[in-house]
Amino acid sequence: MSDLKTVVAELPAFDRHFWDGTFRFTRIGTGALGGKASGLAFAKDLLAETIDAFAFPDIDVNIPTMAVIATDCFDEFIARNRLGELRVDGLPDDHIAHAFQQADLPVELLGDLRALIEQVKTPLAIRSSSLLEDALNRPFAGVYGTKMIPNNQFDSDTRFRRLTEAIKFVYASTYFREARDYIKTTGRDPSEEKMAVIIQEVVGRRHGDRFYPDLSGVARSYNFYPTGPALPEEGVASLALGLGKTIVDGGMSWTFSPAYPKKPPPFGSVQEMLRGTQTEFWAVNMGKPPAYDPVSETEYLVTASLKEAEADDALRFLASTFDPARDRVVPGLGAHGPRILDFAPLLVLEQFPINHLIKALLATAEHGLGANVEIEFAVTIQERDEPTRARLGFLQVRPMVVSEQIVNVSAEDLSDPNAILASDAVMGNGIAEDIQDIVFVRPEHFSPMQTPVIAQQLDLINQQLSEQHRPFLLIGFGRWGSSHPSLGIPVVWSQISGARAIVEATLPEMNVELSQGSHFFHNLSSFRTSYFMVRHDGGFAIDWEWLNRQPIVQETEFVRHVRPTGTLTVRVDGRSRRGVVLSVGRMQADEKET
């Protein structure tokens, strides 16, 4: 098996025959390819060498056709337009993006882009592949921009303009605030960053004015939150209808252990399952052009409902039906009733061996990289073929960070008198003894309608504590980092980057499943940030009374920042998934107050 550097070095140069099938992976320029593209270059040969086509005769597995614009083109773009002199600190992202849109791409690059766009008239994904993504212990996930374009306009001039605008948007995202803050947390200088850009076919099919895959997925070879009989090393997968943005942005998806694909997530009832199913999906807009907005990542994306997906005949292999008369969930669409996206035709009836393929891909990637991995993929099912065939487009592979430090947290430790919170569902591993601040969302004032406001208030406190180099414990409700405000607090990583330990709690009005599917969640593990799940109806509770007695540093309507007089210790045992936050000397302080 070839090593990564050899595979990257052997990539053919772009020869202006992008779509003729001769080469599925080419490069433009002579610089570096960045972490994402390098990982896919490695995966291309890895899949060819290790995935047995005879084991999956009805599924084509490949890397979607792509060309990579190397980092030397980025360097030329920045230098010739003097964008390195742009004072980005304090400048809003949209202002940065507009400045990049006014700049000119290197003339040497334009000829290749023009040749590409003359040939291609199907949707393209313009994706980031930054240089710092190469760092094994600091994999970036969802930090930079991606833009999908329909690329179906009649004239090639319009298609060419849209492609160049998308490339400039990805270049600009290198300087966006979240990216700069993320790089700083790694201890690197943001000026060291360079950007390669991937131009890649979008895996999917056209349904009228929408283009999307039948399903998208994210799978990990290590499961931080296993349930039932599942073990951490057996991994976890999340599936969703449509583009993968639903999953990586923390939206509704179907999460399961590949070792137990027929075992559903731990819903308490069918009604809870109906509330927890995916109800809308993302697609590329192939219809009427939207309002011109080249600095928006979602300019050419639309959302649609399950009803629209069913009208597209896109649910046959994905959905089950709740039959009220029999009070049961039936795989498929044969019954009348509400649809549930549980992927039972694939996972339970095994109409296609998708789960077996997911397990094979995880094992292959894990062996090839020598680390726990996360993969992303998209699947289309061609029902008109005889026999029916599926295609899995392999979109991403990145290493995961799993700490091997030995920390012991027993069941008895969870009831320690000095504990202010504890959980037996914790992500991470290790001990933190340098936390003196606690920032928490006030439960008595919390409302799902106010989560965007809460995110902004947390952002300001995070900036202050980060400038003071004061790591903190963060407590809130719902899914951190969800793009859907009704599911949690829609922060991006830069808004809570100073948190050393994070607590995801539930309330009766904010009672959602865990956040394991999102890019945000992946970045937490990359930075070894401990992540606690504390359910309001579980066996462990947060001591809100104690928190409210601590000295207040600052507070808003929804957020309070306190600084206890005693020291805090966070202990997380990754083997047992137990974790506890202790306030040393808490009992003595309480006795003095009494």
C-alpha positions as CSV (number, residue, x, y, z in Angstrom):
1,M,0.0,0.0,0.0
2,S,1.4,3.4,-1.0
3,D,2.0,6.0,1.7
4,L,0.3,9.4,1.6
5,K,3.2,11.5,0.3
6,T,3.8,9.1,-2.6
7,V,0.1,9.1,-3.6
8,V,-0.1,12.9,-3.5
9,A,3.1,13.3,-5.5
10,E,1.8,11.0,-8.2
11,L,-1.4,12.9,-8.9
12,P,-1.7,13.8,-12.6
13,A,-1.8,17.5,-13.6
14,F,-5.1,18.9,-14.9
15,D,-5.1,18.4,-18.7
16,R,-8.4,20.1,-19.5
17,H,-10.2,16.8,-19.9
18,F,-11.8,16.8,-16.5
19,W,-14.9,14.9,-17.2
20,D,-13.9,12.3,-19.8
21,G,-13.3,9.6,-17.2
22,T,-9.5,9.4,-17.9
23,F,-8.6,10.7,-14.5
24,R,-11.0,11.1,-11.6
25,F,-8.5,13.2,-9.5
26,T,-6.2,15.9,-11.0
27,R,-4.4,18.9,-9.7
28,I,-4.0,22.5,-10.9
29,G,-0.8,24.2,-9.7
30,T,2.4,22.9,-8.1
31,G,1.8,23.7,-4.4
32,A,0.4,21.6,-1.5
33,L,-3.1,20.0,-1.7
34,G,-4.1,20.6,1.9
35,G,-5.4,18.1,4.4
36,K,-8.8,17.3,2.9
37,A,-7.6,16.7,-0.6
38,S,-4.5,14.8,0.6
39,G,-6.8,12.5,2.6
40,L,-9.0,11.9,-0.4
41,A,-6.0,11.2,-2.7
42,F,-4.8,8.6,-0.2
43,A,-8.3,7.2,0.1
44,K,-8.6,6.8,-3.7
45,D,-5.9,4.2,-3.8
46,L,-6.8,2.7,-0.5
47,L,-10.4,2.0,-1.7
48,A,-9.1,0.5,-4.9
49,E,-6.7,-1.8,-3.0
50,T,-8.9,-3.0,-0.1
51,I,-12.6,-2.8,-0.9
52,D,-13.7,-6.0,-2.5
53,A,-16.0,-5.3,-5.5
54,F,-17.2,-8.9,-5.3
55,A,-18.4,-8.4,-1.8
56,F,-20.6,-5.4,-2.9
57,P,-21.5,-6.2,-6.5
58,D,-24.5,-3.8,-6.5
59,I,-22.7,-0.8,-5.1
60,D,-20.1,1.3,-6.9
61,V,-17.7,2.9,-4.4
62,N,-15.5,5.8,-5.6
63,I,-14.2,9.2,-4.9
64,P,-16.4,11.7,-6.8
65,T,-14.5,13.2,-9.8
66,M,-12.4,16.2,-8.6
67,A,-9.7,18.7,-9.4
68,V,-7.6,20.4,-6.7
69,I,-6.4,24.0,-7.0
70,A,-3.1,23.8,-5.1
71,T,-1.9,26.4,-2.5
72,D,0.5,28.2,-4.9
73,C,-2.6,29.6,-6.6
74,F,-3.8,30.9,-3.3
75,D,-0.4,32.5,-2.6
76,E,-0.5,34.3,-6.0
77,F,-4.1,35.4,-5.5
78,I,-3.3,37.0,-2.1
79,A,-0.1,38.6,-3.2
80,R,-1.3,40.1,-6.5
81,N,-4.3,41.6,-4.9
82,R,-2.4,42.7,-1.8
83,L,-5.0,41.0,0.4
84,G,-2.4,40.2,3.0
85,E,-2.5,43.9,3.9
86,L,-6.2,43.7,4.7
87,R,-6.8,44.3,8.4
88,V,-9.2,41.5,9.2
89,D,-9.3,41.8,13.0
90,G,-12.6,43.3,13.9
91,L,-13.8,43.2,10.3
92,P,-17.1,41.3,9.8
93,D,-16.9,38.1,7.7
94,D,-19.1,39.6,4.9
95,H,-16.8,42.6,4.5
96,I,-13.9,40.2,4.1
97,A,-15.8,38.1,1.6
98,H,-16.8,41.2,-0.4
99,A,-13.1,42.3,-0.5
100,F,-12.1,38.9,-1.9
101,Q,-14.9,39.0,-4.5
102,Q,-13.5,42.3,-5.9
103,A,-10.1,40.7,-6.4
104,D,-8.9,38.9,-9.5
105,L,-7.9,35.3,-9.7
106,P,-4.4,34.6,-11.3
107,V,-4.7,34.6,-15.1
108,E,-2.8,31.3,-15.2
109,L,-5.6,29.7,-13.3
110,L,-8.5,31.1,-15.4
111,G,-7.7,29.1,-18.5
112,D,-8.0,25.8,-16.7
113,L,-11.2,26.9,-15.0
114,R,-12.7,27.9,-18.3
115,A,-11.8,24.6,-19.9
116,L,-13.4,22.8,-16.9
117,I,-16.6,24.7,-17.0
118,E,-17.0,24.3,-20.7
119,Q,-17.2,20.5,-20.2
120,V,-19.2,20.3,-17.0
121,K,-22.9,21.2,-16.6
122,T,-23.8,19.4,-13.5
123,P,-23.7,20.6,-9.8
124,L,-20.2,21.2,-8.3
125,A,-19.1,21.4,-4.7
126,I,-16.3,24.0,-4.1
127,R,-14.6,22.8,-0.9
128,S,-11.8,24.0,1.3
129,S,-8.6,22.0,1.8
130,S,-6.4,24.0,4.1
131,L,-2.7,23.4,4.8
132,L,-3.1,23.2,8.5
133,E,-5.6,20.4,8.1
134,D,-2.6,18.2,7.5
135,A,-1.9,18.2,11.3
136,L,-2.9,14.8,12.5
137,N,-3.7,15.9,16.1
138,R,-5.6,19.0,15.0
139,P,-8.0,18.0,12.2
140,F,-10.2,20.9,11.2
141,A,-13.9,20.1,10.6
142,G,-16.4,22.6,9.2
143,V,-14.1,25.6,10.0
144,Y,-13.8,26.9,6.4
145,G,-16.4,27.5,3.7
146,T,-17.9,25.2,1.2
147,K,-20.1,26.4,-1.6
148,M,-22.3,24.3,-4.0
149,I,-23.3,25.7,-7.3
150,P,-26.0,24.3,-9.7
151,N,-23.8,24.9,-12.7
152,N,-26.8,24.4,-15.0
153,Q,-27.0,27.8,-16.6
154,F,-27.3,27.8,-20.4
155,D,-24.3,30.0,-21.1
156,S,-20.8,29.1,-20.0
157,D,-20.0,32.7,-19.1
158,T,-22.5,32.6,-16.3
159,R,-21.3,29.2,-15.1
160,F,-17.7,30.4,-15.2
161,R,-18.6,33.5,-13.1
162,R,-20.3,31.4,-10.5
163,L,-17.4,29.0,-10.2
164,T,-14.9,31.9,-9.7
165,E,-17.1,33.5,-7.1
166,A,-17.3,30.2,-5.2
167,I,-13.5,29.8,-5.2
168,K,-13.1,33.4,-3.9
169,F,-15.6,32.6,-1.2
170,V,-13.6,29.6,0.0
171,Y,-10.4,31.7,-0.2
172,A,-12.0,34.4,1.9
173,S,-13.1,31.9,4.6
174,T,-9.5,31.4,5.4
175,Y,-9.7,34.8,7.1
176,F,-13.1,34.6,8.7
177,R,-13.3,35.0,12.4
178,E,-14.1,31.4,13.3
179,A,-11.1,30.2,11.3
180,R,-8.7,32.7,12.9
181,D,-9.9,31.9,16.4
182,Y,-9.7,28.1,15.7
183,I,-6.1,28.4,14.5
184,K,-5.1,30.5,17.5
185,T,-6.4,27.7,19.8
186,T,-4.0,25.3,18.1
187,G,-1.1,27.6,19.0
188,R,-0.4,28.4,15.4
189,D,-0.2,31.8,13.7
190,P,-3.1,32.4,11.3
191,S,-0.7,33.9,8.8
192,E,0.8,30.4,8.3
193,E,-2.4,29.1,6.8
194,K,-2.7,28.5,3.1
195,M,-5.8,27.3,1.2
196,A,-6.1,24.7,-1.6
197,V,-9.6,24.4,-3.2
198,I,-11.4,21.2,-4.3
199,I,-13.7,21.4,-7.3
200,Q,-15.8,18.2,-7.1
201,E,-18.9,16.7,-8.6
202,V,-21.9,16.7,-6.3
203,V,-23.2,13.1,-5.7
204,G,-26.9,13.0,-6.3
205,R,-29.8,13.0,-8.8
206,R,-32.0,15.7,-10.2
207,H,-35.6,15.8,-9.1
208,G,-37.2,18.8,-10.9
209,D,-35.7,21.9,-9.4
210,R,-33.7,20.1,-6.7
211,F,-30.5,18.0,-6.9
212,Y,-29.6,15.8,-3.9
213,P,-28.3,12.3,-2.9
214,D,-30.8,9.8,-1.6
215,L,-28.8,9.8,1.7
216,S,-25.7,11.3,3.2
217,G,-23.8,9.9,6.1
218,V,-21.1,10.5,8.7
219,A,-19.5,7.5,10.4
220,R,-16.9,7.2,13.1
221,S,-14.8,4.2,14.2
222,Y,-15.1,5.3,17.8
223,N,-18.3,6.0,19.6
224,F,-18.1,8.4,22.5
225,Y,-21.8,7.8,23.5
226,P,-22.6,4.1,23.0
227,T,-26.0,2.9,24.2
228,G,-27.4,-0.5,24.9
229,P,-25.0,-3.3,24.0
230,A,-22.8,-1.2,21.7
231,L,-19.2,-0.7,22.6
232,P,-17.1,2.5,21.9
233,E,-14.8,0.7,19.5
234,E,-17.7,-0.5,17.4
235,G,-18.2,3.0,16.1
236,V,-21.3,5.1,15.3
237,A,-23.0,6.3,12.1
238,S,-25.5,9.0,11.3
239,L,-27.7,9.1,8.1
240,A,-29.9,11.8,6.6
241,L,-31.9,12.4,3.5
242,G,-30.3,14.9,1.1
243,L,-27.1,16.8,1.4
244,G,-24.8,16.1,4.4
245,K,-25.2,19.6,5.7
246,T,-28.1,18.3,7.8
247,I,-25.8,16.0,9.7
248,V,-22.7,18.2,10.0
249,D,-24.7,21.2,11.1
250,G,-26.2,19.2,14.0
251,G,-29.7,18.8,12.5
252,M,-32.1,15.8,12.8
253,S,-30.5,12.5,11.6
254,W,-30.7,8.8,12.3
255,T,-27.9,7.6,14.5
256,F,-27.0,4.0,15.2
257,S,-24.2,1.6,15.9
258,P,-23.0,-0.3,12.8
259,A,-22.6,-3.3,15.1
260,Y,-26.4,-3.2,15.8
261,P,-28.0,-1.5,12.8
262,K,-31.5,-2.9,13.6
263,K,-31.5,-1.4,17.1
264,P,-33.1,2.1,17.0
265,P,-31.8,5.1,19.1
266,P,-33.2,5.1,22.6
267,F,-36.5,6.8,22.0
268,G,-39.0,6.4,24.8
269,S,-42.1,6.1,22.5
270,V,-43.3,6.2,18.9
271,Q,-44.4,9.8,19.6
272,E,-40.9,10.7,20.7
273,M,-39.6,9.0,17.5
274,L,-42.0,11.1,15.4
275,R,-40.7,14.3,17.1
276,G,-37.1,13.2,16.6
277,T,-37.3,12.2,12.9
278,Q,-35.8,14.4,10.1
279,T,-38.6,16.5,8.6
280,E,-36.7,18.6,6.0
281,F,-33.6,18.2,3.9
282,W,-31.0,20.3,2.0
283,A,-30.7,20.2,-1.8
284,V,-29.0,22.2,-4.6
285,N,-31.4,24.7,-6.2
286,M,-31.6,23.9,-9.9
287,G,-34.6,26.1,-10.6
288,K,-35.1,29.9,-10.5
289,P,-31.9,31.7,-9.6
290,P,-31.9,33.0,-6.1
291,A,-31.1,36.6,-5.0
292,Y,-27.5,37.3,-5.9
293,D,-25.4,36.8,-2.8
294,P,-21.8,35.5,-3.6
295,V,-20.7,35.8,0.1
296,S,-23.4,33.4,1.3
297,E,-22.5,29.7,1.7
298,T,-26.1,28.7,1.1
299,E,-26.7,30.9,-1.9
300,Y,-27.6,28.0,-4.2
301,L,-29.1,25.6,-1.6
302,V,-32.8,25.1,-0.7
303,T,-34.6,23.1,2.0
304,A,-37.6,20.9,1.2
305,S,-40.0,18.7,3.2
306,L,-40.5,15.0,3.5
307,K,-43.7,15.4,1.5
308,E,-41.7,16.9,-1.3
309,A,-39.2,14.1,-1.1
310,E,-41.9,11.5,-1.3
311,A,-43.3,13.2,-4.4
312,D,-39.7,12.9,-5.8
313,D,-39.9,9.2,-5.1
314,A,-36.9,9.5,-2.9
315,L,-38.1,7.8,0.3
316,R,-38.5,4.2,-1.0
317,F,-35.3,2.9,0.7
318,L,-35.2,5.4,3.6
319,A,-38.5,5.6,5.4
320,S,-40.9,3.6,7.6
321,T,-44.5,4.5,8.3
322,F,-46.3,4.9,11.6
323,D,-49.6,2.9,11.4
324,P,-51.9,4.5,14.1
325,A,-54.4,1.7,13.8
326,R,-51.9,-0.9,14.9
327,D,-49.8,1.6,16.9
328,R,-46.6,0.3,15.3
329,V,-43.9,1.4,12.9
330,V,-43.8,-0.5,9.6
331,P,-40.7,-0.5,7.3
332,G,-41.4,1.1,3.9
333,L,-44.2,3.2,2.4
334,G,-46.9,0.6,2.0
335,A,-49.1,1.8,4.9
336,H,-50.9,5.1,5.3
337,G,-49.5,7.4,8.1
338,P,-46.7,9.7,9.1
339,R,-43.3,8.9,7.6
340,I,-40.3,8.2,9.8
341,L,-36.8,8.5,8.4
342,D,-35.3,5.4,10.1
343,F,-33.6,3.9,7.0
344,A,-35.2,0.6,7.9
345,P,-35.4,-0.7,4.3
346,L,-31.6,-0.5,4.3
347,L,-30.7,-1.2,7.9
348,V,-33.4,-3.7,8.9
349,L,-34.6,-5.3,5.6
350,E,-31.1,-5.0,4.1
351,Q,-32.3,-4.2,0.6
352,F,-28.8,-2.9,0.0
353,P,-25.8,-3.8,2.2
354,I,-25.1,-0.2,3.1
355,N,-24.2,-1.0,6.7
356,H,-21.8,-3.7,5.8
357,L,-20.1,-1.3,3.4
358,I,-19.9,1.4,6.1
359,K,-18.2,-1.1,8.4
360,A,-15.7,-2.0,5.7
361,L,-15.0,1.6,4.9
362,L,-14.3,2.4,8.6
363,A,-12.0,-0.6,9.0
364,T,-10.1,0.3,5.8
365,A,-9.7,4.0,6.7
366,E,-8.7,3.2,10.3
367,H,-6.1,0.7,9.1
368,G,-4.7,3.0,6.5
369,L,-4.3,6.0,8.7
370,G,-3.4,4.1,11.8
371,A,-5.9,6.0,14.0
372,N,-9.6,6.3,14.8
373,V,-11.3,8.0,11.9
374,E,-14.4,9.9,10.8
375,I,-15.7,9.5,7.2
376,E,-18.3,11.3,5.2
377,F,-20.2,9.9,2.2
378,A,-23.2,10.3,0.0
379,V,-25.3,7.5,-1.7
380,T,-27.6,7.5,-4.7
381,I,-29.8,4.5,-5.7
382,Q,-30.6,4.1,-9.3
383,E,-33.9,2.3,-9.3
384,R,-34.4,2.5,-13.1
385,D,-31.4,0.2,-13.6
386,E,-31.8,-3.5,-14.0
387,P,-30.9,-4.7,-11.5
388,T,-31.1,-1.7,-9.1
389,R,-27.7,-0.3,-8.3
390,A,-26.3,2.1,-5.7
391,R,-23.4,4.5,-5.8
392,L,-21.4,5.6,-2.7
393,G,-19.3,8.7,-3.1
394,F,-16.6,8.8,-0.5
395,L,-16.3,12.5,0.4
396,Q,-14.0,12.8,3.4
397,V,-11.7,11.0,5.8
398,R,-10.1,12.5,8.8
399,P,-8.4,11.2,12.0
400,M,-10.2,11.4,15.4
401,V,-8.4,12.2,18.6
402,V,-9.0,9.7,21.4
403,S,-7.0,10.2,24.5
404,E,-5.4,7.2,26.1
405,Q,-4.6,8.8,29.5
406,I,-5.6,6.5,32.4
407,V,-8.2,8.2,34.6
408,N,-10.4,6.3,37.0
409,V,-13.9,7.5,37.9
410,S,-15.9,5.0,39.8
411,A,-19.7,4.8,40.2
412,E,-19.1,6.0,43.8
413,D,-17.2,9.0,42.6
414,L,-20.3,10.3,40.8
415,S,-21.9,10.7,44.3
416,D,-19.0,12.6,45.8
417,P,-20.2,15.3,48.2
418,N,-18.0,17.8,46.5
419,A,-19.5,17.1,43.1
420,I,-21.5,20.0,41.5
421,L,-22.4,17.8,38.5
422,A,-21.7,14.2,37.3
423,S,-22.7,12.0,34.4
424,D,-22.3,8.5,33.1
425,A,-22.5,9.8,29.4
426,V,-19.3,11.8,28.9
427,M,-17.1,12.3,25.9
428,G,-13.4,12.7,26.4
429,N,-10.7,11.5,28.8
430,G,-8.4,13.3,31.2
431,I,-8.2,15.7,34.2
432,A,-8.4,19.5,34.2
433,E,-7.4,21.4,37.3
434,D,-7.0,24.9,35.9
435,I,-10.6,26.0,35.7
436,Q,-11.7,28.8,38.0
437,D,-14.7,30.2,36.0
438,I,-18.2,28.8,35.3
439,V,-20.4,30.2,32.6
440,F,-24.0,28.8,32.5
441,V,-27.3,29.5,30.8
442,R,-29.8,30.4,33.4
443,P,-32.5,27.6,33.4
444,E,-35.2,29.8,34.9
445,H,-34.9,32.2,31.9
446,F,-34.1,29.7,29.2
447,S,-36.3,29.6,26.1
448,P,-35.7,27.8,22.8
449,M,-36.9,30.9,21.0
450,Q,-34.0,32.9,22.5
451,T,-31.1,30.5,21.6
452,P,-29.6,32.9,19.0
453,V,-29.5,35.7,21.5
454,I,-27.9,33.3,24.1
455,A,-25.2,32.4,21.5
456,Q,-24.3,36.1,21.1
457,Q,-24.2,36.7,24.9
458,L,-21.9,33.6,25.3
459,D,-19.7,34.9,22.5
460,L,-18.9,38.2,24.4
461,I,-18.1,36.3,27.6
462,N,-15.9,33.8,25.7
463,Q,-13.9,36.7,24.1
464,Q,-13.3,38.3,27.5
465,L,-12.2,35.1,29.2
466,S,-10.0,34.0,26.2
467,E,-8.2,37.3,26.2
468,Q,-7.5,36.8,29.9
469,H,-6.4,33.2,29.3
470,R,-9.0,31.9,31.7
471,P,-10.4,28.4,30.6
472,F,-14.0,27.9,31.9
473,L,-16.7,25.3,32.5
474,L,-19.7,25.9,30.2
475,I,-23.3,24.7,30.9
476,G,-26.2,25.0,28.6
477,F,-29.3,23.3,27.2
478,G,-29.9,21.3,24.0
479,R,-27.3,20.6,21.3
480,W,-24.3,22.9,21.3
481,G,-23.5,24.0,17.8
482,S,-26.8,23.0,16.2
483,S,-27.8,25.1,13.2
484,H,-31.4,24.7,14.2
485,P,-32.2,27.0,17.1
486,S,-35.1,24.8,18.3
487,L,-32.6,21.9,18.9
488,G,-30.1,23.9,21.0
489,I,-27.8,26.9,21.1
490,P,-26.5,27.7,17.6
491,V,-22.9,28.7,18.5
492,V,-20.0,28.2,16.3
493,W,-16.7,27.0,17.7
494,S,-15.1,30.4,18.0
495,Q,-18.0,31.6,20.3
496,I,-17.1,29.1,23.0
497,S,-13.5,28.2,22.1
498,G,-12.3,29.0,25.7
499,A,-14.3,26.3,27.3
500,R,-12.2,23.5,28.8
501,A,-15.3,21.4,29.7
502,I,-18.8,21.7,28.2
503,V,-22.1,20.4,29.6
504,E,-25.1,19.6,27.4
505,A,-28.1,19.5,29.7
506,T,-31.8,19.0,29.0
507,L,-35.0,20.5,30.2
508,P,-38.6,19.4,29.6
509,E,-38.9,22.0,26.8
510,M,-35.4,21.2,25.4
511,N,-35.2,17.4,25.4
512,V,-33.1,16.3,22.4
513,E,-30.7,13.5,21.5
514,L,-26.9,13.8,21.7
515,S,-24.8,15.9,19.3
516,Q,-22.6,13.2,17.9
517,G,-23.2,13.9,14.2
518,S,-21.8,17.5,13.8
519,H,-18.5,19.0,12.7
520,F,-18.7,21.1,15.9
521,F,-18.7,17.8,17.9
522,H,-15.6,16.6,16.0
523,N,-13.7,19.7,16.8
524,L,-14.4,19.2,20.5
525,S,-12.8,15.8,20.5
526,S,-9.8,17.3,18.5
527,F,-9.1,19.8,21.3
528,R,-9.7,17.2,24.0
529,T,-12.5,19.3,25.5
530,S,-14.6,17.2,27.9
531,Y,-18.3,17.0,27.0
532,F,-20.9,16.0,29.6
533,M,-24.5,15.0,28.9
534,V,-26.8,15.6,31.9
535,R,-30.4,14.8,31.5
536,H,-33.0,16.5,33.6
537,D,-34.8,13.1,34.0
538,G,-31.7,11.1,34.5
539,G,-29.9,9.7,37.6
540,F,-27.6,12.7,38.0
541,A,-28.4,16.4,38.5
542,I,-26.6,19.7,38.2
543,D,-26.5,21.5,41.6
544,W,-28.1,24.8,40.4
545,E,-28.6,25.9,44.0
546,W,-24.9,25.9,44.6
547,L,-24.1,27.6,41.3
548,N,-26.5,30.4,42.0
549,R,-24.7,31.0,45.4
550,Q,-21.3,31.6,43.8
551,P,-19.8,35.1,43.4
552,I,-21.1,36.7,40.1
553,V,-18.6,38.2,37.8
554,Q,-21.2,39.3,35.2
555,E,-24.6,38.3,34.0
556,T,-27.1,38.9,31.3
557,E,-30.8,38.1,31.0
558,F,-29.9,34.5,29.9
559,V,-26.3,33.9,31.0
560,R,-24.4,34.1,34.3
561,H,-20.7,34.0,34.8
562,V,-19.5,33.0,38.3
563,R,-16.1,32.5,39.9
564,P,-16.2,30.1,42.9
565,T,-13.8,30.7,45.8
566,G,-12.6,27.1,45.7
567,T,-10.8,25.3,42.9
568,L,-12.5,23.1,40.4
569,T,-11.4,19.7,39.1
570,V,-12.9,18.0,36.1
571,R,-12.3,14.2,35.9
572,V,-13.4,12.2,32.9
573,D,-12.8,8.4,32.5
574,G,-13.1,7.7,28.8
575,R,-13.3,3.9,29.4
576,S,-16.4,4.0,31.6
577,R,-17.7,7.2,30.1
578,R,-18.1,8.6,33.6
579,G,-17.2,12.2,34.5
580,V,-17.5,14.5,37.5
581,V,-16.9,18.1,38.2
582,L,-15.7,18.7,41.8
583,S,-15.5,21.9,43.8
584,V,-12.7,21.2,46.2
585,G,-13.6,22.3,49.7
586,R,-17.3,22.7,48.8
587,M,-18.6,20.9,51.8
588,Q,-16.5,22.9,54.2
589,A,-17.7,26.1,52.6
590,D,-21.3,25.0,52.9
591,E,-20.8,24.2,56.5
592,K,-19.4,27.6,57.2
593,E,-22.3,29.3,55.6
594,T,-24.7,27.2,57.7
